[in-house]
Amino acid sequence: MSIQRIHSGPRMSDIVINGNNVHLSGMTAAKREGRSVADQTSDILKRIDELLADAGTSKEHLIQVNIWLSDITTFNEMNEVWDAWVLPGHTPARATVEARLALPDIKVEIQVLAALPG
């Protein structure tokens, strides 16, 4: 089975396709300083839509999502944005935990596993 890497860099690839599985690396918001959890979540979900399209799939085909929050008390704020974005009837398996993230201004990180359609 071949492995396809899209948007690859020296450390990681944004997208790895293995068979019918599309793996996205952990995504954080590009603009973070002074931005709320809701703003960061919205930016990340927009980027996820773009990357899934680059891979030939969409959020309709989500399988699993992992979400890390720097402060679990922002869970409801993140979920307001998530709930408006995710497609009813196509919700993935999901875990959300609090974690110390790579940089102090990162409030949210989201990692996705999706399937290719068909």
Jmol script that loads the backbone (N, CA, C; Angstrom):
load data "model"
ATOM      1  N   MET A   1       0.845  -1.164   0.000  1.00  0.00           N
ATOM      2  CA  MET A   1       0.000   0.000   0.000  1.00  0.00           C
ATOM      3  C   MET A   1       0.902   1.242   0.000  1.00  0.00           C
ATOM      4  N   SER A   2       0.590   2.171  -0.870  1.00  0.00           N
ATOM      5  CA  SER A   2       1.422   3.368  -0.957  1.00  0.00           C
ATOM      6  C   SER A   2       0.989   4.405   0.080  1.00  0.00           C
ATOM      7  N   ILE A   3       1.925   5.257   0.416  1.00  0.00           N
ATOM      8  CA  ILE A   3       1.677   6.361   1.333  1.00  0.00           C
ATOM      9  C   ILE A   3       1.943   7.644   0.572  1.00  0.00           C
ATOM     10  N   GLN A   4       0.982   8.552   0.609  1.00  0.00           N
ATOM     11  CA  GLN A   4       1.117   9.837  -0.070  1.00  0.00           C
ATOM     12  C   GLN A   4       1.206  10.930   0.984  1.00  0.00           C
ATOM     13  N   ARG A   5       2.178  11.816   0.820  1.00  0.00           N
ATOM     14  CA  ARG A   5       2.357  12.941   1.740  1.00  0.00           C
ATOM     15  C   ARG A   5       2.125  14.249   0.992  1.00  0.00           C
ATOM     16  N   ILE A   6       1.321  15.127   1.590  1.00  0.00           N
ATOM     17  CA  ILE A   6       0.975  16.399   0.960  1.00  0.00           C
ATOM     18  C   ILE A   6       1.347  17.517   1.926  1.00  0.00           C
ATOM     19  N   HIS A   7       1.890  18.596   1.379  1.00  0.00           N
ATOM     20  CA  HIS A   7       2.361  19.722   2.186  1.00  0.00           C
ATOM     21  C   HIS A   7       3.394  19.234   3.204  1.00  0.00           C
ATOM     22  N   SER A   8       4.428  18.595   2.689  1.00  0.00           N
ATOM     23  CA  SER A   8       5.470  18.018   3.550  1.00  0.00           C
ATOM     24  C   SER A   8       6.570  19.018   3.832  1.00  0.00           C
ATOM     25  N   GLY A   9       7.095  18.952   5.026  1.00  0.00           N
ATOM     26  CA  GLY A   9       8.238  19.754   5.422  1.00  0.00           C
ATOM     27  C   GLY A   9       9.294  18.851   6.011  1.00  0.00           C
ATOM     28  N   PRO A  10      10.366  19.417   6.515  1.00  0.00           N
ATOM     29  CA  PRO A  10      11.438  18.593   7.070  1.00  0.00           C
ATOM     30  C   PRO A  10      11.057  17.879   8.371  1.00  0.00           C
ATOM     31  N   ARG A  11      10.058  18.386   9.082  1.00  0.00           N
ATOM     32  CA  ARG A  11       9.667  17.790  10.356  1.00  0.00           C
ATOM     33  C   ARG A  11       8.405  16.944  10.249  1.00  0.00           C
ATOM     34  N   MET A  12       7.455  17.387   9.427  1.00  0.00           N
ATOM     35  CA  MET A  12       6.175  16.671   9.340  1.00  0.00           C
ATOM     36  C   MET A  12       5.449  17.040   8.058  1.00  0.00           C
ATOM     37  N   SER A  13       4.426  16.269   7.771  1.00  0.00           N
ATOM     38  CA  SER A  13       3.533  16.540   6.651  1.00  0.00           C
ATOM     39  C   SER A  13       2.186  16.980   7.211  1.00  0.00           C
ATOM     40  N   ASP A  14       1.553  17.943   6.550  1.00  0.00           N
ATOM     41  CA  ASP A  14       0.215  18.349   6.983  1.00  0.00           C
ATOM     42  C   ASP A  14      -0.792  17.234   6.741  1.00  0.00           C
ATOM     43  N   ILE A  15      -0.594  16.479   5.640  1.00  0.00           N
ATOM     44  CA  ILE A  15      -1.527  15.427   5.248  1.00  0.00           C
ATOM     45  C   ILE A  15      -0.741  14.170   4.910  1.00  0.00           C
ATOM     46  N   VAL A  16      -1.194  13.031   5.416  1.00  0.00           N
ATOM     47  CA  VAL A  16      -0.653  11.736   5.007  1.00  0.00           C
ATOM     48  C   VAL A  16      -1.843  10.854   4.645  1.00  0.00           C
ATOM     49  N   ILE A  17      -1.816  10.324   3.422  1.00  0.00           N
ATOM     50  CA  ILE A  17      -2.871   9.427   2.964  1.00  0.00           C
ATOM     51  C   ILE A  17      -2.294   8.024   2.908  1.00  0.00           C
ATOM     52  N   ASN A  18      -2.962   7.106   3.608  1.00  0.00           N
ATOM     53  CA  ASN A  18      -2.548   5.716   3.664  1.00  0.00           C
ATOM     54  C   ASN A  18      -3.788   4.879   3.358  1.00  0.00           C
ATOM     55  N   GLY A  19      -3.835   4.257   2.191  1.00  0.00           N
ATOM     56  CA  GLY A  19      -5.050   3.553   1.792  1.00  0.00           C
ATOM     57  C   GLY A  19      -6.190   4.549   1.664  1.00  0.00           C
ATOM     58  N   ASN A  20      -7.297   4.295   2.369  1.00  0.00           N
ATOM     59  CA  ASN A  20      -8.442   5.206   2.351  1.00  0.00           C
ATOM     60  C   ASN A  20      -8.458   6.169   3.526  1.00  0.00           C
ATOM     61  N   ASN A  21      -7.396   6.151   4.332  1.00  0.00           N
ATOM     62  CA  ASN A  21      -7.321   7.016   5.515  1.00  0.00           C
ATOM     63  C   ASN A  21      -6.545   8.291   5.219  1.00  0.00           C
ATOM     64  N   VAL A  22      -7.099   9.399   5.644  1.00  0.00           N
ATOM     65  CA  VAL A  22      -6.458  10.710   5.516  1.00  0.00           C
ATOM     66  C   VAL A  22      -6.146  11.201   6.922  1.00  0.00           C
ATOM     67  N   HIS A  23      -4.863  11.327   7.228  1.00  0.00           N
ATOM     68  CA  HIS A  23      -4.407  11.786   8.540  1.00  0.00           C
ATOM     69  C   HIS A  23      -3.942  13.238   8.405  1.00  0.00           C
ATOM     70  N   LEU A  24      -4.466  14.109   9.244  1.00  0.00           N
ATOM     71  CA  LEU A  24      -3.971  15.483   9.307  1.00  0.00           C
ATOM     72  C   LEU A  24      -3.137  15.622  10.567  1.00  0.00           C
ATOM     73  N   SER A  25      -2.031  16.345  10.444  1.00  0.00           N
ATOM     74  CA  SER A  25      -1.216  16.597  11.631  1.00  0.00           C
ATOM     75  C   SER A  25      -1.992  17.512  12.569  1.00  0.00           C
ATOM     76  N   GLY A  26      -1.511  17.654  13.794  1.00  0.00           N
ATOM     77  CA  GLY A  26      -2.150  18.567  14.730  1.00  0.00           C
ATOM     78  C   GLY A  26      -2.124  19.980  14.176  1.00  0.00           C
ATOM     79  N   MET A  27      -3.283  20.609  14.097  1.00  0.00           N
ATOM     80  CA  MET A  27      -3.408  21.953  13.538  1.00  0.00           C
ATOM     81  C   MET A  27      -3.588  22.968  14.655  1.00  0.00           C
ATOM     82  N   THR A  28      -2.867  24.069  14.549  1.00  0.00           N
ATOM     83  CA  THR A  28      -3.054  25.206  15.445  1.00  0.00           C
ATOM     84  C   THR A  28      -3.341  26.435  14.589  1.00  0.00           C
ATOM     85  N   ALA A  29      -3.896  27.460  15.192  1.00  0.00           N
ATOM     86  CA  ALA A  29      -4.219  28.685  14.461  1.00  0.00           C
ATOM     87  C   ALA A  29      -2.932  29.401  14.054  1.00  0.00           C
ATOM     88  N   ALA A  30      -2.915  29.953  12.856  1.00  0.00           N
ATOM     89  CA  ALA A  30      -1.739  30.682  12.362  1.00  0.00           C
ATOM     90  C   ALA A  30      -1.567  32.001  13.127  1.00  0.00           C
ATOM     91  N   LYS A  31      -2.679  32.685  13.370  1.00  0.00           N
ATOM     92  CA  LYS A  31      -2.648  33.939  14.127  1.00  0.00           C
ATOM     93  C   LYS A  31      -3.233  33.652  15.497  1.00  0.00           C
ATOM     94  N   ARG A  32      -2.400  33.769  16.531  1.00  0.00           N
ATOM     95  CA  ARG A  32      -2.836  33.350  17.863  1.00  0.00           C
ATOM     96  C   ARG A  32      -2.810  34.459  18.900  1.00  0.00           C
ATOM     97  N   GLU A  33      -1.860  35.352  18.817  1.00  0.00           N
ATOM     98  CA  GLU A  33      -1.650  36.325  19.890  1.00  0.00           C
ATOM     99  C   GLU A  33      -2.907  37.142  20.154  1.00  0.00           C
ATOM    100  N   GLY A  34      -3.372  37.087  21.395  1.00  0.00           N
ATOM    101  CA  GLY A  34      -4.529  37.866  21.805  1.00  0.00           C
ATOM    102  C   GLY A  34      -5.858  37.351  21.283  1.00  0.00           C
ATOM    103  N   ARG A  35      -5.859  36.183  20.657  1.00  0.00           N
ATOM    104  CA  ARG A  35      -7.099  35.652  20.071  1.00  0.00           C
ATOM    105  C   ARG A  35      -7.731  34.631  21.005  1.00  0.00           C
ATOM    106  N   SER A  36      -9.041  34.614  21.031  1.00  0.00           N
ATOM    107  CA  SER A  36      -9.796  33.738  21.918  1.00  0.00           C
ATOM    108  C   SER A  36      -9.745  32.285  21.450  1.00  0.00           C
ATOM    109  N   VAL A  37     -10.181  31.396  22.309  1.00  0.00           N
ATOM    110  CA  VAL A  37     -10.299  29.981  21.953  1.00  0.00           C
ATOM    111  C   VAL A  37     -11.263  29.831  20.780  1.00  0.00           C
ATOM    112  N   ALA A  38     -12.364  30.569  20.794  1.00  0.00           N
ATOM    113  CA  ALA A  38     -13.331  30.498  19.692  1.00  0.00           C
ATOM    114  C   ALA A  38     -12.691  30.927  18.379  1.00  0.00           C
ATOM    115  N   ASP A  39     -11.942  32.037  18.393  1.00  0.00           N
ATOM    116  CA  ASP A  39     -11.273  32.508  17.180  1.00  0.00           C
ATOM    117  C   ASP A  39     -10.249  31.497  16.683  1.00  0.00           C
ATOM    118  N   GLN A  40      -9.447  30.959  17.598  1.00  0.00           N
ATOM    119  CA  GLN A  40      -8.444  29.968  17.196  1.00  0.00           C
ATOM    120  C   GLN A  40      -9.111  28.714  16.650  1.00  0.00           C
ATOM    121  N   THR A  41     -10.179  28.265  17.299  1.00  0.00           N
ATOM    122  CA  THR A  41     -10.892  27.074  16.829  1.00  0.00           C
ATOM    123  C   THR A  41     -11.451  27.298  15.429  1.00  0.00           C
ATOM    124  N   SER A  42     -12.049  28.445  15.215  1.00  0.00           N
ATOM    125  CA  SER A  42     -12.608  28.773  13.901  1.00  0.00           C
ATOM    126  C   SER A  42     -11.538  28.749  12.819  1.00  0.00           C
ATOM    127  N   ASP A  43     -10.382  29.343  13.102  1.00  0.00           N
ATOM    128  CA  ASP A  43      -9.275  29.345  12.141  1.00  0.00           C
ATOM    129  C   ASP A  43      -8.801  27.929  11.838  1.00  0.00           C
ATOM    130  N   ILE A  44      -8.689  27.108  12.870  1.00  0.00           N
ATOM    131  CA  ILE A  44      -8.226  25.734  12.689  1.00  0.00           C
ATOM    132  C   ILE A  44      -9.223  24.951  11.841  1.00  0.00           C
ATOM    133  N   LEU A  45     -10.504  25.084  12.119  1.00  0.00           N
ATOM    134  CA  LEU A  45     -11.510  24.326  11.372  1.00  0.00           C
ATOM    135  C   LEU A  45     -11.551  24.756   9.905  1.00  0.00           C
ATOM    136  N   LYS A  46     -11.332  26.033   9.644  1.00  0.00           N
ATOM    137  CA  LYS A  46     -11.244  26.497   8.253  1.00  0.00           C
ATOM    138  C   LYS A  46     -10.048  25.839   7.564  1.00  0.00           C
ATOM    139  N   ARG A  47      -8.924  25.776   8.242  1.00  0.00           N
ATOM    140  CA  ARG A  47      -7.724  25.133   7.684  1.00  0.00           C
ATOM    141  C   ARG A  47      -7.959  23.636   7.479  1.00  0.00           C
ATOM    142  N   ILE A  48      -8.659  22.993   8.397  1.00  0.00           N
ATOM    143  CA  ILE A  48      -8.983  21.570   8.239  1.00  0.00           C
ATOM    144  C   ILE A  48      -9.833  21.365   6.986  1.00  0.00           C
ATOM    145  N   ASP A  49     -10.821  22.220   6.764  1.00  0.00           N
ATOM    146  CA  ASP A  49     -11.628  22.133   5.535  1.00  0.00           C
ATOM    147  C   ASP A  49     -10.736  22.208   4.294  1.00  0.00           C
ATOM    148  N   GLU A  50      -9.787  23.138   4.297  1.00  0.00           N
ATOM    149  CA  GLU A  50      -8.881  23.303   3.161  1.00  0.00           C
ATOM    150  C   GLU A  50      -8.004  22.072   2.953  1.00  0.00           C
ATOM    151  N   LEU A  51      -7.445  21.550   4.034  1.00  0.00           N
ATOM    152  CA  LEU A  51      -6.567  20.381   3.921  1.00  0.00           C
ATOM    153  C   LEU A  51      -7.339  19.140   3.495  1.00  0.00           C
ATOM    154  N   LEU A  52      -8.532  18.956   4.030  1.00  0.00           N
ATOM    155  CA  LEU A  52      -9.342  17.811   3.601  1.00  0.00           C
ATOM    156  C   LEU A  52      -9.654  17.910   2.113  1.00  0.00           C
ATOM    157  N   ALA A  53      -9.953  19.106   1.622  1.00  0.00           N
ATOM    158  CA  ALA A  53     -10.192  19.299   0.184  1.00  0.00           C
ATOM    159  C   ALA A  53      -8.931  18.975  -0.619  1.00  0.00           C
ATOM    160  N   ASP A  54      -7.772  19.398  -0.128  1.00  0.00           N
ATOM    161  CA  ASP A  54      -6.504  19.076  -0.808  1.00  0.00           C
ATOM    162  C   ASP A  54      -6.286  17.567  -0.900  1.00  0.00           C
ATOM    163  N   ALA A  55      -6.793  16.845   0.072  1.00  0.00           N
ATOM    164  CA  ALA A  55      -6.636  15.388   0.107  1.00  0.00           C
ATOM    165  C   ALA A  55      -7.728  14.666  -0.673  1.00  0.00           C
ATOM    166  N   GLY A  56      -8.755  15.398  -1.109  1.00  0.00           N
ATOM    167  CA  GLY A  56      -9.836  14.786  -1.872  1.00  0.00           C
ATOM    168  C   GLY A  56     -10.985  14.290  -1.020  1.00  0.00           C
ATOM    169  N   THR A  57     -11.169  14.877   0.147  1.00  0.00           N
ATOM    170  CA  THR A  57     -12.259  14.469   1.023  1.00  0.00           C
ATOM    171  C   THR A  57     -12.848  15.708   1.698  1.00  0.00           C
ATOM    172  N   SER A  58     -13.699  15.495   2.702  1.00  0.00           N
ATOM    173  CA  SER A  58     -14.341  16.615   3.388  1.00  0.00           C
ATOM    174  C   SER A  58     -14.736  16.196   4.802  1.00  0.00           C
ATOM    175  N   LYS A  59     -15.245  17.166   5.567  1.00  0.00           N
ATOM    176  CA  LYS A  59     -15.640  16.885   6.945  1.00  0.00           C
ATOM    177  C   LYS A  59     -16.797  15.891   7.019  1.00  0.00           C
ATOM    178  N   GLU A  60     -17.476  15.661   5.928  1.00  0.00           N
ATOM    179  CA  GLU A  60     -18.520  14.633   5.877  1.00  0.00           C
ATOM    180  C   GLU A  60     -17.941  13.244   6.155  1.00  0.00           C
ATOM    181  N   HIS A  61     -16.626  13.090   5.922  1.00  0.00           N
ATOM    182  CA  HIS A  61     -15.965  11.795   6.040  1.00  0.00           C
ATOM    183  C   HIS A  61     -15.045  11.701   7.262  1.00  0.00           C
ATOM    184  N   LEU A  62     -15.283  12.543   8.273  1.00  0.00           N
ATOM    185  CA  LEU A  62     -14.490  12.477   9.493  1.00  0.00           C
ATOM    186  C   LEU A  62     -14.692  11.132  10.191  1.00  0.00           C
ATOM    187  N   ILE A  63     -13.604  10.585  10.713  1.00  0.00           N
ATOM    188  CA  ILE A  63     -13.658   9.337  11.467  1.00  0.00           C
ATOM    189  C   ILE A  63     -13.362   9.611  12.942  1.00  0.00           C
ATOM    190  N   GLN A  64     -12.252  10.299  13.189  1.00  0.00           N
ATOM    191  CA  GLN A  64     -11.814  10.536  14.570  1.00  0.00           C
ATOM    192  C   GLN A  64     -11.160  11.907  14.660  1.00  0.00           C
ATOM    193  N   VAL A  65     -11.400  12.588  15.778  1.00  0.00           N
ATOM    194  CA  VAL A  65     -10.799  13.894  16.022  1.00  0.00           C
ATOM    195  C   VAL A  65     -10.284  13.926  17.459  1.00  0.00           C
ATOM    196  N   ASN A  66      -9.071  14.443  17.621  1.00  0.00           N
ATOM    197  CA  ASN A  66      -8.494  14.691  18.941  1.00  0.00           C
ATOM    198  C   ASN A  66      -8.320  16.193  19.093  1.00  0.00           C
ATOM    199  N   ILE A  67      -8.775  16.707  20.219  1.00  0.00           N
ATOM    200  CA  ILE A  67      -8.669  18.145  20.487  1.00  0.00           C
ATOM    201  C   ILE A  67      -7.940  18.325  21.812  1.00  0.00           C
ATOM    202  N   TRP A  68      -6.940  19.199  21.789  1.00  0.00           N
ATOM    203  CA  TRP A  68      -6.206  19.559  22.996  1.00  0.00           C
ATOM    204  C   TRP A  68      -6.489  21.018  23.296  1.00  0.00           C
ATOM    205  N   LEU A  69      -6.845  21.302  24.531  1.00  0.00           N
ATOM    206  CA  LEU A  69      -7.070  22.666  24.995  1.00  0.00           C
ATOM    207  C   LEU A  69      -6.030  23.002  26.048  1.00  0.00           C
ATOM    208  N   SER A  70      -5.499  24.208  25.993  1.00  0.00           N
ATOM    209  CA  SER A  70      -4.539  24.609  27.024  1.00  0.00           C
ATOM    210  C   SER A  70      -5.236  24.824  28.368  1.00  0.00           C
ATOM    211  N   ASP A  71      -6.549  25.055  28.333  1.00  0.00           N
ATOM    212  CA  ASP A  71      -7.333  25.278  29.552  1.00  0.00           C
ATOM    213  C   ASP A  71      -8.704  24.635  29.358  1.00  0.00           C
ATOM    214  N   ILE A  72      -8.979  23.560  30.050  1.00  0.00           N
ATOM    215  CA  ILE A  72     -10.218  22.805  29.864  1.00  0.00           C
ATOM    216  C   ILE A  72     -11.453  23.632  30.213  1.00  0.00           C
ATOM    217  N   THR A  73     -11.295  24.726  30.950  1.00  0.00           N
ATOM    218  CA  THR A  73     -12.460  25.568  31.251  1.00  0.00           C
ATOM    219  C   THR A  73     -12.979  26.271  29.997  1.00  0.00           C
ATOM    220  N   THR A  74     -12.239  26.220  28.893  1.00  0.00           N
ATOM    221  CA  THR A  74     -12.691  26.803  27.626  1.00  0.00           C
ATOM    222  C   THR A  74     -13.404  25.772  26.744  1.00  0.00           C
ATOM    223  N   PHE A  75     -13.695  24.604  27.307  1.00  0.00           N
ATOM    224  CA  PHE A  75     -14.349  23.510  26.576  1.00  0.00           C
ATOM    225  C   PHE A  75     -15.642  23.967  25.902  1.00  0.00           C
ATOM    226  N   ASN A  76     -16.503  24.669  26.633  1.00  0.00           N
ATOM    227  CA  ASN A  76     -17.781  25.112  26.063  1.00  0.00           C
ATOM    228  C   ASN A  76     -17.586  26.139  24.953  1.00  0.00           C
ATOM    229  N   GLU A  77     -16.621  27.024  25.127  1.00  0.00           N
ATOM    230  CA  GLU A  77     -16.327  28.030  24.095  1.00  0.00           C
ATOM    231  C   GLU A  77     -15.881  27.360  22.800  1.00  0.00           C
ATOM    232  N   MET A  78     -15.003  26.370  22.906  1.00  0.00           N
ATOM    233  CA  MET A  78     -14.556  25.629  21.731  1.00  0.00           C
ATOM    234  C   MET A  78     -15.722  24.877  21.109  1.00  0.00           C
ATOM    235  N   ASN A  79     -16.552  24.244  21.944  1.00  0.00           N
ATOM    236  CA  ASN A  79     -17.668  23.447  21.438  1.00  0.00           C
ATOM    237  C   ASN A  79     -18.707  24.282  20.692  1.00  0.00           C
ATOM    238  N   GLU A  80     -18.894  25.534  21.064  1.00  0.00           N
ATOM    239  CA  GLU A  80     -19.832  26.394  20.322  1.00  0.00           C
ATOM    240  C   GLU A  80     -19.412  26.507  18.868  1.00  0.00           C
ATOM    241  N   VAL A  81     -18.130  26.678  18.627  1.00  0.00           N
ATOM    242  CA  VAL A  81     -17.614  26.784  17.260  1.00  0.00           C
ATOM    243  C   VAL A  81     -17.664  25.412  16.585  1.00  0.00           C
ATOM    244  N   TRP A  82     -17.239  24.388  17.308  1.00  0.00           N
ATOM    245  CA  TRP A  82     -17.258  23.018  16.774  1.00  0.00           C
ATOM    246  C   TRP A  82     -18.669  22.621  16.340  1.00  0.00           C
ATOM    247  N   ASP A  83     -19.650  22.834  17.214  1.00  0.00           N
ATOM    248  CA  ASP A  83     -21.022  22.417  16.941  1.00  0.00           C
ATOM    249  C   ASP A  83     -21.598  23.105  15.709  1.00  0.00           C
ATOM    250  N   ALA A  84     -21.202  24.347  15.458  1.00  0.00           N
ATOM    251  CA  ALA A  84     -21.664  25.068  14.266  1.00  0.00           C
ATOM    252  C   ALA A  84     -20.978  24.560  12.996  1.00  0.00           C
ATOM    253  N   TRP A  85     -19.816  23.932  13.144  1.00  0.00           N
ATOM    254  CA  TRP A  85     -19.021  23.475  11.993  1.00  0.00           C
ATOM    255  C   TRP A  85     -19.299  22.031  11.611  1.00  0.00           C
ATOM    256  N   VAL A  86     -19.401  21.142  12.577  1.00  0.00           N
ATOM    257  CA  VAL A  86     -19.526  19.712  12.291  1.00  0.00           C
ATOM    258  C   VAL A  86     -20.896  19.425  11.665  1.00  0.00           C
ATOM    259  N   LEU A  87     -20.922  18.462  10.758  1.00  0.00           N
ATOM    260  CA  LEU A  87     -22.162  18.134  10.059  1.00  0.00           C
ATOM    261  C   LEU A  87     -23.014  17.152  10.872  1.00  0.00           C
ATOM    262  N   PRO A  88     -24.253  17.500  11.156  1.00  0.00           N
ATOM    263  CA  PRO A  88     -25.129  16.561  11.858  1.00  0.00           C
ATOM    264  C   PRO A  88     -25.212  15.240  11.080  1.00  0.00           C
ATOM    265  N   GLY A  89     -25.153  14.151  11.812  1.00  0.00           N
ATOM    266  CA  GLY A  89     -25.183  12.837  11.181  1.00  0.00           C
ATOM    267  C   GLY A  89     -23.832  12.348  10.700  1.00  0.00           C
ATOM    268  N   HIS A  90     -22.823  13.219  10.774  1.00  0.00           N
ATOM    269  CA  HIS A  90     -21.462  12.860  10.336  1.00  0.00           C
ATOM    270  C   HIS A  90     -20.443  13.183  11.420  1.00  0.00           C
ATOM    271  N   THR A  91     -20.871  13.146  12.667  1.00  0.00           N
ATOM    272  CA  THR A  91     -19.958  13.468  13.758  1.00  0.00           C
ATOM    273  C   THR A  91     -18.968  12.324  13.977  1.00  0.00           C
ATOM    274  N   PRO A  92     -17.700  12.662  14.191  1.00  0.00           N
ATOM    275  CA  PRO A  92     -16.669  11.640  14.378  1.00  0.00           C
ATOM    276  C   PRO A  92     -16.593  11.177  15.829  1.00  0.00           C
ATOM    277  N   ALA A  93     -15.861  10.109  16.045  1.00  0.00           N
ATOM    278  CA  ALA A  93     -15.421   9.792  17.400  1.00  0.00           C
ATOM    279  C   ALA A  93     -14.494  10.939  17.806  1.00  0.00           C
ATOM    280  N   ARG A  94     -14.585  11.383  19.067  1.00  0.00           N
ATOM    281  CA  ARG A  94     -13.804  12.566  19.445  1.00  0.00           C
ATOM    282  C   ARG A  94     -13.369  12.484  20.893  1.00  0.00           C
ATOM    283  N   ALA A  95     -12.166  12.980  21.133  1.00  0.00           N
ATOM    284  CA  ALA A  95     -11.656  13.136  22.491  1.00  0.00           C
ATOM    285  C   ALA A  95     -11.167  14.565  22.644  1.00  0.00           C
ATOM    286  N   THR A  96     -11.402  15.135  23.818  1.00  0.00           N
ATOM    287  CA  THR A  96     -10.912  16.479  24.128  1.00  0.00           C
ATOM    288  C   THR A  96     -10.273  16.435  25.505  1.00  0.00           C
ATOM    289  N   VAL A  97      -9.032  16.912  25.581  1.00  0.00           N
ATOM    290  CA  VAL A  97      -8.317  16.909  26.850  1.00  0.00           C
ATOM    291  C   VAL A  97      -7.584  18.228  27.042  1.00  0.00           C
ATOM    292  N   GLU A  98      -7.220  18.497  28.287  1.00  0.00           N
ATOM    293  CA  GLU A  98      -6.371  19.639  28.598  1.00  0.00           C
ATOM    294  C   GLU A  98      -4.917  19.184  28.511  1.00  0.00           C
ATOM    295  N   ALA A  99      -4.092  20.032  27.915  1.00  0.00           N
ATOM    296  CA  ALA A  99      -2.673  19.704  27.795  1.00  0.00           C
ATOM    297  C   ALA A  99      -1.857  20.989  27.721  1.00  0.00           C
ATOM    298  N   ARG A 100      -0.608  20.892  28.158  1.00  0.00           N
ATOM    299  CA  ARG A 100       0.309  22.001  27.953  1.00  0.00           C
ATOM    300  C   ARG A 100       0.742  21.916  26.495  1.00  0.00           C
ATOM    301  N   LEU A 101       0.469  22.956  25.723  1.00  0.00           N
ATOM    302  CA  LEU A 101       0.752  22.947  24.291  1.00  0.00           C
ATOM    303  C   LEU A 101       2.120  23.557  24.019  1.00  0.00           C
ATOM    304  N   ALA A 102       2.579  23.455  22.778  1.00  0.00           N
ATOM    305  CA  ALA A 102       3.965  23.770  22.424  1.00  0.00           C
ATOM    306  C   ALA A 102       4.375  25.217  22.720  1.00  0.00           C
ATOM    307  N   LEU A 103       3.455  26.149  22.571  1.00  0.00           N
ATOM    308  CA  LEU A 103       3.749  27.565  22.821  1.00  0.00           C
ATOM    309  C   LEU A 103       2.645  28.162  23.692  1.00  0.00           C
ATOM    310  N   PRO A 104       2.965  29.150  24.511  1.00  0.00           N
ATOM    311  CA  PRO A 104       1.972  29.699  25.442  1.00  0.00           C
ATOM    312  C   PRO A 104       0.748  30.317  24.768  1.00  0.00           C
ATOM    313  N   ASP A 105       0.885  30.816  23.535  1.00  0.00           N
ATOM    314  CA  ASP A 105      -0.262  31.454  22.878  1.00  0.00           C
ATOM    315  C   ASP A 105      -1.136  30.466  22.110  1.00  0.00           C
ATOM    316  N   ILE A 106      -0.775  29.194  22.087  1.00  0.00           N
ATOM    317  CA  ILE A 106      -1.624  28.169  21.469  1.00  0.00           C
ATOM    318  C   ILE A 106      -2.649  27.742  22.507  1.00  0.00           C
ATOM    319  N   LYS A 107      -3.924  27.960  22.179  1.00  0.00           N
ATOM    320  CA  LYS A 107      -5.000  27.602  23.094  1.00  0.00           C
ATOM    321  C   LYS A 107      -5.716  26.327  22.674  1.00  0.00           C
ATOM    322  N   VAL A 108      -5.594  25.975  21.384  1.00  0.00           N
ATOM    323  CA  VAL A 108      -6.305  24.821  20.822  1.00  0.00           C
ATOM    324  C   VAL A 108      -5.412  24.150  19.799  1.00  0.00           C
ATOM    325  N   GLU A 109      -5.426  22.822  19.790  1.00  0.00           N
ATOM    326  CA  GLU A 109      -4.791  22.037  18.723  1.00  0.00           C
ATOM    327  C   GLU A 109      -5.757  20.920  18.365  1.00  0.00           C
ATOM    328  N   ILE A 110      -5.934  20.700  17.051  1.00  0.00           N
ATOM    329  CA  ILE A 110      -6.891  19.693  16.579  1.00  0.00           C
ATOM    330  C   ILE A 110      -6.208  18.786  15.565  1.00  0.00           C
ATOM    331  N   GLN A 111      -6.386  17.484  15.747  1.00  0.00           N
ATOM    332  CA  GLN A 111      -5.853  16.466  14.837  1.00  0.00           C
ATOM    333  C   GLN A 111      -7.025  15.648  14.296  1.00  0.00           C
ATOM    334  N   VAL A 112      -6.971  15.328  12.997  1.00  0.00           N
ATOM    335  CA  VAL A 112      -8.091  14.697  12.322  1.00  0.00           C
ATOM    336  C   VAL A 112      -7.666  13.430  11.588  1.00  0.00           C
ATOM    337  N   LEU A 113      -8.561  12.444  11.630  1.00  0.00           N
ATOM    338  CA  LEU A 113      -8.494  11.265  10.766  1.00  0.00           C
ATOM    339  C   LEU A 113      -9.802  11.248   9.996  1.00  0.00           C
ATOM    340  N   ALA A 114      -9.704  11.188   8.675  1.00  0.00           N
ATOM    341  CA  ALA A 114     -10.889  11.133   7.812  1.00  0.00           C
ATOM    342  C   ALA A 114     -10.704  10.022   6.789  1.00  0.00           C
ATOM    343  N   ALA A 115     -11.765   9.709   6.088  1.00  0.00           N
ATOM    344  CA  ALA A 115     -11.714   8.707   5.033  1.00  0.00           C
ATOM    345  C   ALA A 115     -11.833   9.382   3.672  1.00  0.00           C
ATOM    346  N   LEU A 116     -11.280   8.744   2.675  1.00  0.00           N
ATOM    347  CA  LEU A 116     -11.525   9.184   1.306  1.00  0.00           C
ATOM    348  C   LEU A 116     -12.925   8.720   0.905  1.00  0.00           C
ATOM    349  N   PRO A 117     -13.659   9.513   0.144  1.00  0.00           N
ATOM    350  CA  PRO A 117     -14.999   9.081  -0.261  1.00  0.00           C
ATOM    351  C   PRO A 117     -14.938   7.886  -1.213  1.00  0.00           C
ATOM    352  N   GLY A 118     -16.019   7.150  -1.213  1.00  0.00           N
ATOM    353  CA  GLY A 118     -16.107   6.011  -2.136  1.00  0.00           C
ATOM    354  C   GLY A 118     -15.699   4.805  -1.526  1.00  0.00           C
TER     355      GLY A 118
END
end "model"
wireframe off; spacefill off
backbone 0.3
color backbone group
